[in-house]
Amino acid sequence: QVQLVESGGGLMQAGGSLRLSCAASGRTFSGYAIGWFRRAPGKEPEFVAAINWNGDSTYFADSVKGRFTISRGNSKDTVYLQMSSLKPEDTAVYYCVRSRSNNAYSNRKDDYDYWGQGTQVTVSS
């Protein structure tokens, strides 16, 4: 069983930066692509970004492209989402997710099988 644990959320003013972390607990996720989704109140989960199994390929939603980056730690069992130039519309619960495969080219929820508990990000205007 894989458990994904997110950290790093919080309250930030528009234009600021936050870094989210996702760590694996239990079985490793180092051989899989890892992604981030977010869910704003009253909305469906939205794909944010993904990174492939070895960290050399990434994929971003258009809404965050150029503002967010995603990376893996040296052990490949930690994934980071660096968020910059934050906007109020980035406010959501952010979830770390494990892909069913090792590549990063999916923005579909069904292609991810394990989800973390989520961390709240609130951006004030």
C-alpha positions in Angstrom: 0.0 0.0 0.0 1.3 3.4 -1.0 0.6 6.4 1.1 1.2 9.9 -0.2 1.8 12.7 2.3 1.6 16.3 1.2 3.0 19.3 3.1 3.7 22.9 2.5 0.3 24.5 2.0 -0.8 27.7 3.6 -1.9 31.2 3.2 -0.1 33.5 0.8 -0.7 36.9 -0.8 -1.1 37.1 -4.6 2.2 37.2 -6.3 3.9 35.1 -3.6 5.4 31.7 -3.8 4.9 28.4 -2.0 6.5 25.0 -2.3 4.5 21.8 -1.8 6.1 18.5 -1.0 4.8 15.0 -1.5 6.5 12.1 0.2 5.9 8.4 -0.1 5.1 6.3 3.0 4.9 2.5 2.8 5.8 1.3 -0.6 8.0 3.5 -2.7 6.7 5.4 -5.7 10.1 5.9 -7.3 9.2 3.9 -10.5 6.0 5.8 -11.2 5.0 9.2 -12.6 3.7 11.5 -9.9 1.2 14.3 -10.4 -0.7 17.1 -8.6 -4.3 17.8 -8.8 -6.3 20.6 -7.1 -9.9 21.0 -6.1 -11.5 24.4 -5.5 -14.7 24.6 -3.5 -17.7 23.5 -5.6 -15.5 22.4 -8.5 -14.2 19.1 -9.9 -10.6 18.1 -9.4 -8.3 19.8 -11.9 -5.0 18.5 -13.2 -2.0 20.8 -12.3 1.3 19.1 -13.2 3.0 15.7 -13.5 6.5 14.4 -13.6 7.7 11.1 -15.0 9.5 8.3 -13.1 13.0 9.7 -13.3 12.3 13.4 -13.3 13.3 14.3 -16.9 9.9 14.9 -18.3 7.2 17.2 -17.0 3.7 18.2 -18.0 1.6 21.2 -16.9 -1.9 22.5 -17.2 -2.1 25.7 -19.3 -3.4 27.6 -16.2 -0.1 27.1 -14.3 2.4 26.8 -17.2 5.3 29.3 -16.6 4.4 29.8 -13.0 4.7 26.3 -11.5 7.5 23.8 -11.7 7.6 20.2 -10.6 10.7 18.2 -9.6 11.7 15.0 -7.8 14.2 14.6 -5.0 17.4 12.6 -5.4 15.8 9.5 -4.0 12.9 9.9 -6.4 10.5 9.3 -3.4 9.8 13.0 -2.9 8.1 15.3 -5.4 8.0 19.1 -5.1 5.6 21.5 -6.6 7.1 25.0 -6.7 4.3 27.6 -7.1 5.2 31.2 -8.0 3.3 34.3 -9.0 0.3 32.9 -7.2 -3.2 34.1 -8.0 -6.4 34.0 -6.0 -7.7 31.4 -8.5 -5.0 29.1 -7.4 -6.8 28.7 -4.1 -7.7 25.0 -3.7 -6.8 21.8 -1.9 -3.8 20.3 -3.6 -3.5 16.6 -3.9 -0.4 14.5 -4.7 -1.3 11.5 -6.9 0.6 8.5 -8.2 0.2 7.5 -11.8 -0.6 4.0 -13.0 2.4 4.3 -15.3 5.9 5.7 -15.4 5.3 8.5 -17.9 3.9 12.0 -17.2 1.6 12.6 -20.2 -1.8 12.4 -18.6 -4.2 14.9 -17.1 -7.0 12.3 -16.5 -7.9 11.5 -13.0 -8.5 7.8 -13.9 -4.8 7.5 -14.8 -3.8 8.0 -11.2 -4.5 5.4 -8.6 -3.3 6.7 -5.2 -4.2 10.1 -3.8 -2.9 11.9 -0.7 -5.1 13.6 1.8 -4.5 17.0 0.4 -3.0 20.3 1.6 -4.9 23.6 1.5 -3.4 26.5 -0.5 -5.2 29.9 0.0 -4.1 32.9 -2.0 -5.5 36.3 -1.0 -5.8 39.2 -3.3 
